[in-house]
Amino acid sequence: RRQVNEGRPQYPLTGWGHMFLQQIKQFRPKMYAELKASGSLERVAHQQQEQARDDFTAMRQQGIPVAAAQEISMSRYILLNSEDDEPELGLDPNVDLEATIT
């Protein structure tokens, strides 16, 4: 019996999800390694892209121009600060990163 999701990733990524992965691999290698080792890398990337999309949509509905909404959403969820600049970064102020990793 074939599965409906056969051949499709469990956590499909858009451009923002892929950008998030590139960013943390380059600028937050410890976070990247921890998420990869725990098997959470794609799930977290998917969560970040979905939060960015929802944030972007909400701002657009408030009348914020596309470029500004995109820049703000990306800075909040996709383009995280480097480990050197912000060693104790969590992905979301309401989410404990350690709980996400374990």
N, CA, C and O atoms as a MOPAC input file, in Angstrom:
PM7 MOZYME 1SCF
protein

 N      0.82700 1    -1.18900 1     0.00000 1
 C      0.00000 1     0.00000 1     0.00000 1
 C      0.86900 1     1.24800 1     0.00000 1
 O      1.77100 1     1.37000 1     0.82800 1
 N      0.61100 1     2.17300 1    -0.91300 1
 C      1.40300 1     3.40600 1    -1.00300 1
 C      0.92800 1     4.44000 1    -0.00400 1
 O     -0.26800 1     4.59500 1     0.24500 1
 N      1.90000 1     5.14800 1     0.56500 1
 C      1.56000 1     6.24700 1     1.46600 1
 C      1.25000 1     7.48700 1     0.63800 1
 O      1.82900 1     7.70200 1    -0.42600 1
 N      0.33500 1     8.29000 1     1.14200 1
 C     -0.05600 1     9.51300 1     0.43400 1
 C      1.12400 1    10.47100 1     0.30500 1
 O      1.26700 1    11.12800 1    -0.72600 1
 N      1.96700 1    10.56300 1     1.32400 1
 C      3.09200 1    11.50800 1     1.33300 1
 C      4.35400 1    10.93300 1     0.72200 1
 O      5.41600 1    11.54100 1     0.84600 1
 N      4.27900 1     9.79800 1     0.07600 1
 C      5.47300 1     9.15900 1    -0.46700 1
 C      6.20900 1    10.11700 1    -1.41000 1
 O      5.62600 1    10.66600 1    -2.34400 1
 N      7.48700 1    10.29800 1    -1.14100 1
 C      8.29800 1    11.17100 1    -1.98100 1
 C      8.22700 1    12.63900 1    -1.60100 1
 O      8.98700 1    13.44500 1    -2.13900 1
 N      7.35300 1    13.00300 1    -0.70700 1
 C      7.23600 1    14.40600 1    -0.26300 1
 C      7.87600 1    14.55300 1     1.10400 1
 O      7.71800 1    13.68200 1     1.95800 1
 N      8.59300 1    15.64000 1     1.32100 1
 C      9.20000 1    15.83500 1     2.63900 1
 C      8.12000 1    16.06600 1     3.70000 1
 O      7.06900 1    16.64300 1     3.42200 1
 N      8.40000 1    15.60900 1     4.90300 1
 C      7.45200 1    15.79500 1     6.00400 1
 C      7.26900 1    17.27900 1     6.32000 1
 O      6.17300 1    17.72200 1     6.66400 1
 N      8.35800 1    18.03800 1     6.19900 1
 C      8.32200 1    19.47300 1     6.46500 1
 C      8.78200 1    20.20500 1     5.20600 1
 O      9.95700 1    20.55800 1     5.10400 1
 N      7.88900 1    20.44100 1     4.24900 1
 C      8.29800 1    21.09000 1     2.99900 1
 C      8.79300 1    22.51300 1     3.25000 1
 O      8.20800 1    23.27100 1     4.02300 1
 N      9.87800 1    22.84700 1     2.57800 1
 C     10.49000 1    24.15700 1     2.77000 1
 C     10.32800 1    25.02200 1     1.53300 1
 O     10.43600 1    24.55500 1     0.39900 1
 N     10.06400 1    26.29400 1     1.78700 1
 C     10.02700 1    27.30100 1     0.73100 1
 C     11.39500 1    27.96400 1     0.67300 1
 O     12.33200 1    27.52400 1     1.33900 1
 N     11.50900 1    29.00100 1    -0.10700 1
 C     12.75500 1    29.75800 1    -0.17900 1
 C     13.18900 1    30.27500 1     1.18100 1
 O     14.37800 1    30.27000 1     1.49700 1
 N     12.23900 1    30.72000 1     1.98500 1
 C     12.58300 1    31.22900 1     3.31300 1
 C     13.11200 1    30.12100 1     4.21200 1
 O     14.04300 1    30.35000 1     4.98400 1
 N     12.54200 1    28.93100 1     4.12900 1
 C     13.02800 1    27.81200 1     4.92900 1
 C     14.44100 1    27.42800 1     4.54200 1
 O     15.28000 1    27.16800 1     5.40500 1
 N     14.70500 1    27.39300 1     3.23800 1
 C     16.05800 1    27.08600 1     2.76700 1
 C     17.03800 1    28.18700 1     3.15900 1
 O     18.18800 1    27.90500 1     3.49700 1
 N     16.59200 1    29.42800 1     3.11500 1
 C     17.44800 1    30.54400 1     3.52000 1
 C     17.78300 1    30.43900 1     5.01200 1
 O     18.91700 1    30.68900 1     5.42100 1
 N     16.78400 1    30.06800 1     5.81600 1
 C     17.00800 1    29.88500 1     7.24800 1
 C     18.10000 1    28.82700 1     7.47500 1
 O     19.00500 1    29.03100 1     8.28400 1
 N     18.00800 1    27.69900 1     6.76000 1
 C     19.00700 1    26.64000 1     6.90400 1
 C     20.39600 1    27.14600 1     6.52700 1
 O     21.36800 1    26.86200 1     7.22800 1
 N     20.50000 1    27.88900 1     5.43300 1
 C     21.79500 1    28.42800 1     5.01100 1
 C     22.35100 1    29.39400 1     6.05500 1
 O     23.54200 1    29.37500 1     6.36900 1
 N     21.47100 1    30.23300 1     6.58400 1
 C     21.89800 1    31.22600 1     7.56600 1
 C     22.42600 1    30.57700 1     8.83300 1
 O     23.49900 1    30.94000 1     9.31500 1
 N     21.67900 1    29.61300 1     9.38100 1
 C     22.15300 1    29.03300 1    10.63700 1
 C     23.37400 1    28.14100 1    10.41100 1
 O     24.22300 1    28.02200 1    11.29500 1
 N     23.47000 1    27.52200 1     9.25600 1
 C     24.65200 1    26.70800 1     8.97300 1
 C     25.89500 1    27.58600 1     8.94800 1
 O     26.94700 1    27.19800 1     9.45800 1
 N     25.77300 1    28.77100 1     8.35500 1
 C     26.91200 1    29.67700 1     8.23800 1
 C     27.16600 1    30.48400 1     9.51200 1
 O     28.31200 1    30.60500 1     9.94600 1
 N     26.11100 1    31.03500 1    10.11500 1
 C     26.28900 1    31.99200 1    11.20400 1
 C     25.99700 1    31.44100 1    12.59800 1
 O     26.38300 1    32.04800 1    13.59700 1
 N     25.31500 1    30.28800 1    12.67300 1
 C     25.01100 1    29.66800 1    13.95600 1
 C     25.31200 1    28.17200 1    13.86500 1
 O     24.41300 1    27.34500 1    14.02000 1
 N     26.59100 1    27.82300 1    13.61100 1
 C     26.92800 1    26.41800 1    13.39300 1
 C     26.63500 1    25.50600 1    14.57700 1
 O     26.32400 1    24.33200 1    14.38100 1
 N     26.72700 1    26.01900 1    15.80000 1
 C     26.40400 1    25.18700 1    16.96600 1
 C     24.92100 1    24.83500 1    16.95500 1
 O     24.55500 1    23.67900 1    17.17000 1
 N     24.06700 1    25.82600 1    16.70800 1
 C     22.62900 1    25.59200 1    16.64000 1
 C     22.32100 1    24.60700 1    15.51500 1
 O     21.53300 1    23.67900 1    15.69200 1
 N     22.94200 1    24.81500 1    14.37000 1
 C     22.72800 1    23.94300 1    13.21800 1
 C     23.08600 1    22.50100 1    13.57600 1
 O     22.31500 1    21.57900 1    13.31100 1
 N     24.25500 1    22.31500 1    14.17800 1
 C     24.71500 1    20.96800 1    14.54100 1
 C     23.78400 1    20.31500 1    15.55500 1
 O     23.48200 1    19.12700 1    15.44300 1
 N     23.32700 1    21.08100 1    16.54500 1
 C     22.42400 1    20.53500 1    17.56500 1
 C     21.08000 1    20.13100 1    16.95500 1
 O     20.55000 1    19.06100 1    17.25400 1
 N     20.54100 1    20.99200 1    16.10600 1
 C     19.25500 1    20.67800 1    15.47500 1
 C     19.38300 1    19.47700 1    14.54000 1
 O     18.49800 1    18.62200 1    14.48700 1
 N     20.48500 1    19.42300 1    13.81100 1
 C     20.70100 1    18.29800 1    12.89100 1
 C     20.84900 1    16.99800 1    13.67400 1
 O     20.24900 1    15.98300 1    13.32000 1
 N     21.65300 1    17.03300 1    14.74300 1
 C     21.88400 1    15.83000 1    15.54900 1
 C     20.60000 1    15.32200 1    16.20000 1
 O     20.41700 1    14.11700 1    16.37000 1
 N     19.71900 1    16.24300 1    16.55800 1
 C     18.46400 1    15.84900 1    17.21700 1
 C     17.38100 1    15.44800 1    16.21900 1
 O     16.31600 1    14.97100 1    16.61400 1
 N     17.65000 1    15.64000 1    14.92300 1
 C     16.64600 1    15.31900 1    13.90700 1
 C     15.57300 1    16.38900 1    13.76700 1
 O     14.53000 1    16.13700 1    13.16500 1
 N     15.81000 1    17.57600 1    14.31200 1
 C     14.81300 1    18.65000 1    14.32000 1
 C     15.06400 1    19.73800 1    13.28000 1
 O     14.28900 1    20.69000 1    13.19200 1
 N     16.12100 1    19.61800 1    12.50100 1
 C     16.54700 1    20.70000 1    11.61400 1
 C     15.45000 1    21.12700 1    10.64200 1
 O     15.11800 1    22.31100 1    10.57000 1
 N     14.88900 1    20.18700 1     9.90200 1
 C     13.86600 1    20.53700 1     8.90600 1
 C     12.58700 1    21.02700 1     9.56600 1
 O     11.93200 1    21.93800 1     9.06000 1
 N     12.22900 1    20.42000 1    10.70200 1
 C     11.01100 1    20.84300 1    11.41400 1
 C     11.14000 1    22.28900 1    11.88200 1
 O     10.21000 1    23.08200 1    11.72900 1
 N     12.29000 1    22.62800 1    12.45100 1
 C     12.50400 1    23.99700 1    12.94000 1
 C     12.54500 1    24.97500 1    11.76800 1
 O     11.98200 1    26.06600 1    11.85700 1
 N     13.20000 1    24.60200 1    10.67800 1
 C     13.22400 1    25.46900 1     9.49000 1
 C     11.80600 1    25.70300 1     8.98100 1
 O     11.45200 1    26.82000 1     8.60100 1
 N     11.00700 1    24.65900 1     8.97400 1
 C      9.61300 1    24.78300 1     8.53500 1
 C      8.83900 1    25.70500 1     9.47900 1
 O      8.07100 1    26.55300 1     9.02400 1
 N      9.03600 1    25.54500 1    10.77700 1
 C      8.36500 1    26.41800 1    11.75700 1
 C      8.75500 1    27.87000 1    11.55000 1
 O      7.90200 1    28.75700 1    11.58800 1
 N     10.04200 1    28.11800 1    11.33100 1
 C     10.50700 1    29.49100 1    11.14100 1
 C      9.91600 1    30.10600 1     9.87800 1
 O      9.49300 1    31.26200 1     9.89500 1
 N      9.88200 1    29.34900 1     8.78200 1
 C      9.31400 1    29.89500 1     7.54500 1
 C      7.82200 1    30.15400 1     7.70900 1
 O      7.30900 1    31.13900 1     7.17800 1
 N      7.11800 1    29.29100 1     8.43100 1
 C      5.68000 1    29.48600 1     8.62700 1
 C      5.41100 1    30.69000 1     9.51400 1
 O      4.47500 1    31.44800 1     9.26200 1
 N      6.22300 1    30.87500 1    10.55400 1
 C      6.06800 1    32.05000 1    11.40900 1
 C      6.35700 1    33.32500 1    10.62100 1
 O      5.65100 1    34.32400 1    10.76400 1
 N      7.39400 1    33.28500 1     9.79200 1
 C      7.73300 1    34.44300 1     8.95900 1
 C      6.59100 1    34.75300 1     7.99900 1
 O      6.21900 1    35.91400 1     7.82700 1
 N      6.04000 1    33.72600 1     7.38000 1
 C      4.92800 1    33.92100 1     6.44500 1
 C      3.70500 1    34.51300 1     7.15200 1
 O      3.07800 1    35.44300 1     6.64500 1
 N      3.37300 1    33.97200 1     8.32100 1
 C      2.22100 1    34.47700 1     9.07200 1
 C      2.44100 1    35.92600 1     9.49900 1
 O      1.52700 1    36.74800 1     9.43100 1
 N      3.65800 1    36.23000 1     9.93600 1
 C      4.01600 1    37.58500 1    10.34300 1
 C      3.90000 1    38.53600 1     9.15100 1
 O      3.32900 1    39.62100 1     9.26300 1
 N      4.45100 1    38.11300 1     8.00600 1
 C      4.38900 1    38.89500 1     6.77500 1
 C      2.92600 1    39.15900 1     6.38300 1
 O      2.55900 1    40.28900 1     6.06300 1
 N      2.11400 1    38.12600 1     6.41300 1
 C      0.69700 1    38.25300 1     6.03900 1
 C     -0.02500 1    39.22300 1     6.95800 1
 O     -0.79700 1    40.06200 1     6.49500 1
 N      0.21900 1    39.11300 1     8.25800 1
 C     -0.42600 1    40.01000 1     9.22000 1
 C     -0.02600 1    41.46800 1     8.97200 1
 O     -0.86400 1    42.36700 1     9.03900 1
 N      1.24200 1    41.69100 1     8.68900 1
 C      1.69200 1    43.06500 1     8.42600 1
 C      1.08400 1    43.60900 1     7.13800 1
 O      0.69400 1    44.77500 1     7.07800 1
 N      1.00200 1    42.77800 1     6.11800 1
 C      0.39100 1    43.21300 1     4.85100 1
 C     -1.07500 1    43.58000 1     5.07400 1
 O     -1.57200 1    44.54600 1     4.49600 1
 N     -1.75700 1    42.81400 1     5.90500 1
 C     -3.16400 1    43.10700 1     6.19400 1
 C     -3.31300 1    44.41300 1     6.95900 1
 O     -4.37200 1    45.04000 1     6.92300 1
 N     -2.26400 1    44.82300 1     7.64600 1
 C     -2.26000 1    46.10000 1     8.36700 1
 C     -1.82800 1    47.25600 1     7.47100 1
 O     -1.76400 1    48.40200 1     7.91600 1
 N     -1.53000 1    46.95100 1     6.20500 1
 C     -1.17200 1    47.99400 1     5.26200 1
 C      0.31200 1    48.28700 1     5.15100 1
 O      0.70000 1    49.25700 1     4.49900 1
 N      1.14300 1    47.47500 1     5.76800 1
 C      2.58600 1    47.68000 1     5.67500 1
 C      3.03700 1    47.26000 1     4.27000 1
 O      2.65100 1    46.19100 1     3.79700 1
 N      3.84000 1    48.08000 1     3.60600 1
 C      4.30100 1    47.74600 1     2.25100 1
 C      5.03600 1    46.40000 1     2.19200 1
 O      5.63500 1    45.96000 1     3.17400 1
 N      4.97800 1    45.76700 1     1.03400 1
 C      5.56600 1    44.44000 1     0.84100 1
 C      7.02600 1    44.38800 1     1.26400 1
 O      7.41200 1    43.51700 1     2.04500 1
 N      7.83800 1    45.30300 1     0.76200 1
 C      9.27800 1    45.26200 1     1.04700 1
 C      9.55200 1    45.38800 1     2.54700 1
 O     10.40300 1    44.68300 1     3.08900 1
 N      8.83100 1    46.28100 1     3.20700 1
 C      9.03400 1    46.47300 1     4.64900 1
 C      8.57900 1    45.23800 1     5.42600 1
 O      9.27000 1    44.79000 1     6.34100 1
 N      7.43000 1    44.69500 1     5.06900 1
 C      6.91700 1    43.50400 1     5.75500 1
 C      7.86000 1    42.32400 1     5.56900 1
 O      8.09600 1    41.55300 1     6.50000 1
 N      8.39800 1    42.18900 1     4.36300 1
 C      9.32800 1    41.09600 1     4.09700 1
 C     10.60800 1    41.26900 1     4.89800 1
 O     11.09900 1    40.31100 1     5.49600 1
 N     11.14400 1    42.45900 1     4.91700 1
 C     12.38200 1    42.72300 1     5.65600 1
 C     12.20300 1    42.45400 1     7.14800 1
 O     13.06400 1    41.83900 1     7.77600 1
 N     11.09900 1    42.90800 1     7.71100 1
 C     10.84000 1    42.70700 1     9.14100 1
 C     10.66300 1    41.22400 1     9.45500 1
 O     11.24700 1    40.71800 1    10.41300 1
 N      9.86300 1    40.53000 1     8.65700 1
 C      9.62500 1    39.10200 1     8.89300 1
 C     10.91800 1    38.30000 1     8.79000 1
 O     11.17900 1    37.41700 1     9.60700 1
 N     11.71300 1    38.61300 1     7.78800 1
 C     12.97300 1    37.88500 1     7.61200 1
 C     13.92400 1    38.15400 1     8.77200 1
 O     14.61400 1    37.24200 1     9.22800 1
 N     13.97000 1    39.38600 1     9.25000 1
 C     14.87700 1    39.69100 1    10.35900 1
 C     14.41900 1    39.02700 1    11.65200 1
 O     15.24500 1    38.71300 1    12.50800 1
 N     13.13100 1    38.81200 1    11.80400 1
 C     12.60900 1    38.17500 1    13.02000 1
 C     12.79000 1    36.66100 1    13.01900 1
 O     13.07500 1    36.07500 1    14.06300 1
 N     12.63200 1    36.02600 1    11.87700 1
 C     12.55100 1    34.56700 1    11.84400 1
 C     13.56600 1    33.85300 1    10.95600 1
 O     13.82200 1    32.66700 1    11.16400 1
 N     14.14500 1    34.52800 1     9.98300 1
 C     15.00000 1    33.85000 1     9.00800 1
 C     16.46800 1    34.23800 1     9.16700 1
 O     17.33000 1    33.36100 1     9.21600 1
 N     16.76100 1    35.51000 1     9.24700 1
 C     18.14000 1    36.00500 1     9.29400 1
 C     18.55900 1    36.24400 1    10.74100 1
 O     18.59500 1    37.38200 1    11.20700 1
 N     18.87400 1    35.16500 1    11.44100 1
 C     19.21600 1    35.25200 1    12.85100 1
 C     20.61400 1    35.81800 1    13.03500 1
 O     21.47300 1    35.67700 1    12.16500 1
 N     20.83700 1    36.46600 1    14.18700 1
 C     22.15700 1    36.98800 1    14.51100 1
 C     23.15300 1    35.83800 1    14.65400 1
 O     22.77500 1    34.70900 1    14.96700 1
 N     24.42500 1    36.14100 1    14.42100 1
 C     25.46700 1    35.11800 1    14.54000 1
 C     25.66200 1    34.72400 1    15.99800 1
 O     25.26200 1    35.44900 1    16.90900 1
 N     26.28200 1    33.57000 1    16.20600 1
 C     26.57000 1    33.10900 1    17.56100 1
 C     27.53500 1    34.05800 1    18.26800 1
 O     27.47800 1    34.20600 1    19.48800 1
 N     28.41900 1    34.70100 1    17.50600 1
 C     29.34600 1    35.67000 1    18.10700 1
 C     28.59500 1    36.89600 1    18.61000 1
 O     28.90300 1    37.42000 1    19.68100 1
 N     27.60700 1    37.35500 1    17.83700 1
 C     26.85600 1    38.55800 1    18.20400 1
 C     25.82000 1    38.30000 1    19.29400 1
 O     25.56500 1    39.17100 1    20.12500 1
 N     25.22500 1    37.11600 1    19.29600 1
 C     24.15500 1    36.80400 1    20.24200 1
 C     24.22600 1    35.31200 1    20.59300 1
 O     23.50100 1    34.49600 1    20.02200 1
 N     25.11600 1    34.96700 1    21.54700 1
 C     25.36900 1    33.55900 1    21.84300 1
 C     24.15100 1    32.77600 1    22.35100 1
 O     24.03400 1    31.58500 1    22.06300 1
 N     23.26600 1    33.39900 1    23.07800 1
 C     22.14400 1    32.69700 1    23.71200 1
 C     20.82500 1    32.94900 1    23.00500 1
 O     19.81100 1    33.18800 1    23.66000 1
 N     20.82000 1    32.90000 1    21.71000 1
 C     19.62100 1    33.18200 1    20.93400 1
 C     18.63900 1    32.02600 1    20.98500 1
 O     19.01300 1    30.86800 1    20.79800 1
 N     17.38000 1    32.35300 1    21.24100 1
 C     16.30200 1    31.38700 1    21.09300 1
 C     15.58800 1    31.68800 1    19.78900 1
 O     15.68400 1    32.80400 1    19.27900 1
 N     14.88300 1    30.72900 1    19.24800 1
 C     14.20900 1    30.94500 1    17.97000 1
 C     12.97300 1    31.80600 1    18.11800 1
 O     12.59900 1    32.52100 1    17.18800 1
 N     12.34000 1    31.74900 1    19.26300 1
 C     11.11500 1    32.49700 1    19.50000 1
 C     11.13000 1    32.85500 1    20.97600 1
 O     11.42300 1    31.99000 1    21.80200 1
 N     10.82600 1    34.09600 1    21.34400 1
 C     10.86900 1    34.45800 1    22.75600 1
 C      9.93100 1    33.60900 1    23.61000 1
 O     10.12700 1    33.51200 1    24.82200 1
 N      8.92000 1    32.99600 1    23.00600 1
 C      7.97000 1    32.17700 1    23.75100 1
 C      8.31000 1    30.68600 1    23.69900 1
 O      7.57600 1    29.87000 1    24.25500 1
 N      9.40100 1    30.32500 1    23.04600 1
 C      9.79100 1    28.92500 1    22.90200 1
 C     11.20300 1    28.74000 1    23.43600 1
 O     12.11500 1    29.48100 1    23.07000 1
 N     11.38100 1    27.74800 1    24.30300 1
 C     12.69300 1    27.42000 1    24.83400 1
 C     13.43900 1    26.57900 1    23.79500 1
 O     12.99600 1    25.48300 1    23.45200 1
 N     14.56400 1    27.08600 1    23.29500 1
 C     15.31400 1    26.38800 1    22.26300 1
 C     15.74800 1    24.99700 1    22.72900 1
 O     15.71000 1    24.04600 1    21.94700 1
 N     16.15000 1    24.87000 1    23.96200 1
 C     16.58200 1    23.56100 1    24.46200 1
 C     15.42700 1    22.56000 1    24.40200 1
 O     15.64800 1    21.39000 1    24.09100 1
 N     14.23000 1    22.98900 1    24.68500 1
 C     13.07100 1    22.09200 1    24.59400 1
 C     12.81800 1    21.71700 1    23.13700 1
 O     12.36500 1    20.60800 1    22.85200 1
 N     13.10300 1    22.62400 1    22.22400 1
 C     12.93000 1    22.34400 1    20.79600 1
 C     13.94200 1    21.31400 1    20.32700 1
 O     13.63000 1    20.46600 1    19.49200 1
 N     15.15100 1    21.38600 1    20.86100 1
 C     16.22500 1    20.50800 1    20.41100 1
 C     16.06000 1    19.10800 1    20.97900 1
 O     16.33000 1    18.12500 1    20.29000 1
 N     15.62100 1    19.00700 1    22.22100 1
 C     15.50600 1    17.68000 1    22.83400 1
 C     14.20500 1    17.01400 1    22.50700 1
 O     13.95800 1    15.89200 1    22.94900 1

